[in-house]
Amino acid sequence: MSIGLDAIAFHTTKYYVDLEDLADARGVAREKFTKGLGQKKMAIATPLEDTVHLAVNAGRKALSRFGISPGDIGTLVVGTETGVDHSKPVAVYVHQALGLSSDCITYETKHACFGATAALSSAGDWLVSGRARGRKALVIAADIACYGIHTPGEPTQGAGAVAMIVSDRPRLLEFIPDINYSFTKNVMDFWRPLYSKEAIADGHYSVQCYLQALASCLAGAAGMLPDTSRLAACLYHAPFTKMAAKAHLLYYGWCHNTTIERETSAYRHFFEDYQTRTKPWLTLNQEVGNIYTGSLFLSVIDLLRQKRLLPGQLISLFSYGSGCAASITCSKLASDYARWQTHLDPAEDLSARIRLSVHQYEKMKAETAGLSSDFRLNPSDYGMNGHYLYLGNKGHVRQYSDLNQSIRGEEVHYG
Ligand code: HMG
């Protein structure tokens, strides 16, 4: 039985901050963010675009654009580290909003950015177990990456959701379960205490932990994992795109049994390899920023939408979640995958986004942080209309705009 991705879709926020504007406001060289981190923009969520909103909208796109009926979904898992309740899962809101059937198993997974990878693995196991009975699994990676103003993590924020439908007749990507290695170790590289809306990162240490986890996965997968030369693409969790370059340097060096130093001919060869196998699929990550659980899968969308690779070609996928958990695996492009390009390409949505000034972004961040207990949000104050907007709390119950009823309101610019 071949298990894999049958549908994929992305949803992000209406607003973004340009990282050159942020660099100017923070008094650092623009190149630090654009070249040093490899980022261009970061998606910024209004308070109305919470994790539920992002997940619902990505899920709706995946179902409708790929012609899948809600009744075909037998498992729904939302992988997130920015859930909206300590007890109630984001997934159950999504279940209702998408009109999934009451016998659909529904839950949330968490291990920092690894949550959706864990969910995909469980979805695959559910399909091979025989319990799916012809149905498919919907896995949604949804997050809002939020660090404090003036912290080193600030330029690596972002927000968005990637919805993936896993089936035993995958139209996009076939998973290769025989190539798989996982790694876990308790480290304090990045975390978010229950009382904090913002993540705390030991930034440079987190980069080391990520690379150590990758090194452990490579060592563990030796004998299973192909050399980069046999792969058409090597994709990595990308909190900022330069991280994927660091990761590919490690993988490439591992294949050549050496540590590669800069300014050497080996480095030039690595760089060519990186330009071919990793860099082309990082353009959406550069435009959106870190979306935690969905970051790796945003690169998958970028690869699928570009249609540059041939059916049957192999890609490697490295997933990392702080704390930490990691895995490496491979997938194969399905025979007809290129047919679905227009269904999954988010280019139009991205070009319709609105640029916030740094002042507007800081104001929005302060407003979101100040919300607590019962309150009511007015979508027109944020120039928002759309499906399943978070409208505040009433009697501690989260309120959402009706899925089938667009909020009336003028398209106004926030500020
Ligand atoms: P920093 O310390 O401010 O930056 O924050 P830096 O001084 O290390 O500079 C960054 C890069 O810019 C360096 O490049 C500089 O040389 C370069 P590198 O040496 O690394 O190749 N640079 C310049 N380049 C060109 N022109 C210039 C210039 N100036 C400097 N003028 C840090 C960097 C990553 C620490 C920070 O952004 C941070 O804390 N980010 C949050 C944590 C993070 O993203 N960690 C990544 C690994 S952990 C992970 O991926 C999990 C995560 O997604 C969470 C989860 O799992 O849920 C985060």
Residues whose N, C-alpha, C, O or C-beta is under 5 A from the ligand:
A	BS01	HMG	A29 E31 K32 K35 G36 L37 A112 C113 P152 G153 T156 F190 A201 G203 H204 S206 V207 Y210 P239 Y292 Y320 G321 S322
